[in-house]
Amino acid sequence: MQKANHGHAASYGNDPWTQDAADLIRDIFETRCEVFFVFNGTAANSLSLASLCQSYHSIVCHELAHVETDECGAPEFFSNGTKVLTVPGPDGKVTPAALDRIVTRRSDIHYPKPRAVSLTQATEVGTVYSPDDLKALWAVAKSFGLRIHMDGARFANAVVSLNLKPKEITWQAGVDVLCFGGTKNGVGVGEAVVFFDPKLADEFAYRCKQAGQLASKMRFLAAPWLGVLRDGAWLRHAAHANQMAARLEAGLRLLPRVKILFPCQANSVFADIPLAAADALWKKGWLFYTFIGQGGCRLMCSWDTAEPDVDAFLADLQAVL
Ligand SMILES: Cc1ncc(COP(=O)(O)O)c(C=O)c1O
């Protein structure tokens, strides 16, 4: 960001920083994808989903998906009414059977035609889709002509958790478009929309502009990506966050009356903590939500969570319990 803040550069993404960051993303995914930088995840998700669908289509996603529960109807709004259809599934994941069921439930003209499936990687409850999970979903998606969208707000955490190359859990597993999260990985502002099928990116720049997502000083959105991608900091950040979550989970397992709700595979831990204890933690100044996922306390670790932070939280919880 500091390096980009010198002299002048062409506007609206026609600057060397944006070109270099997009090229680096192409290198990381080892393919010629189309890349756009937008301000936040809601815009990345809803605009990319809108580019896959007509207004009479539907998007299938998990019932806990951010696009369904936390985007204030933006995917429907920006697609002019495409309906979001939700499915249940264990550990926050869409299953091939659930996808098949909701698509085949109806085939008449009165049903919004399923056109896309949206998968969150890592999921809203801190689990990850393996390549086998993704390929099984791809087989079903392909058989019904559905496009695959991936909400990758925590994509880096999933890459590290699975110890795979980014391509193995994206275009090599059928993903058409990825919303690649920057904010949660240490970038100041912004997400990258990565189209693996370049045809789908046709006119996407117009969508961004119309939605107020085309930054005039794009270099300030793009340059921090160079900072995190160039020397692998994005993976170091994610590995650190995942390690802190693992440390937190291990500590929580030792405490009485605390129950871990989902496998800890990325940077979050969901724990059932007695309400009085959660209340006492809030009063001590700890910040966490209980309304995300299926209840329980949602404890997130980030790129800069320090071991003493985790240990202090555990000590406070032990004391209030
Ligand atoms: C799964 C998921 N997707 C997307 C987002 C990004 O949302 P936004 O940047 O619009 O707040 C988040 C943020 O919490 C998220 O958890």
The ligand as a Tripos MOL2 file, in Angstrom:
@<TRIPOS>MOLECULE
LIG
   16    16     1     0     0
SMALL
NO_CHARGES

@<TRIPOS>ATOM
      1 C1        -18.3990  -16.9860    4.3620 C.3       1 LIG1
      2 C2        -18.2770  -15.5190    4.1340 C.ar      1 LIG1
      3 N1        -18.4070  -15.0420    2.8940 N.ar      1 LIG1
      4 C3        -18.2440  -13.7420    2.6240 C.ar      1 LIG1
      5 C4        -17.9560  -12.8360    3.6220 C.ar      1 LIG1
      6 C5        -17.6510  -11.4080    3.2540 C.3       1 LIG1
      7 O1        -18.5770  -10.5060    3.5770 O.3       1 LIG1
      8 P1        -18.3560   -8.9200    3.5730 P.3       1 LIG1
      9 O2        -16.9680   -8.6100    3.1100 O.co2     1 LIG1
     10 O3        -19.3810   -8.4030    2.6210 O.co2     1 LIG1
     11 O4        -18.6110   -8.5210    4.9730 O.co2     1 LIG1
     12 C6        -17.8490  -13.2810    4.9310 C.ar      1 LIG1
     13 C7        -17.6140  -12.3170    6.0290 C.2       1 LIG1
     14 O5        -17.9290  -12.5160    7.1650 O.2       1 LIG1
     15 C8        -18.0160  -14.6550    5.1970 C.ar      1 LIG1
     16 O6        -17.8850  -15.1440    6.4480 O.3       1 LIG1
@<TRIPOS>BOND
     1     1     2 1
     2     2     3 ar
     3     2    15 ar
     4     3     4 ar
     5     4     5 ar
     6     5     6 1
     7     5    12 ar
     8     6     7 1
     9     7     8 1
    10     8     9 2
    11     8    10 1
    12     8    11 1
    13    12    13 1
    14    12    15 ar
    15    13    14 2
    16    15    16 1
@<TRIPOS>SUBSTRUCTURE
     1 LIG1         1 GROUP 0 **** ****
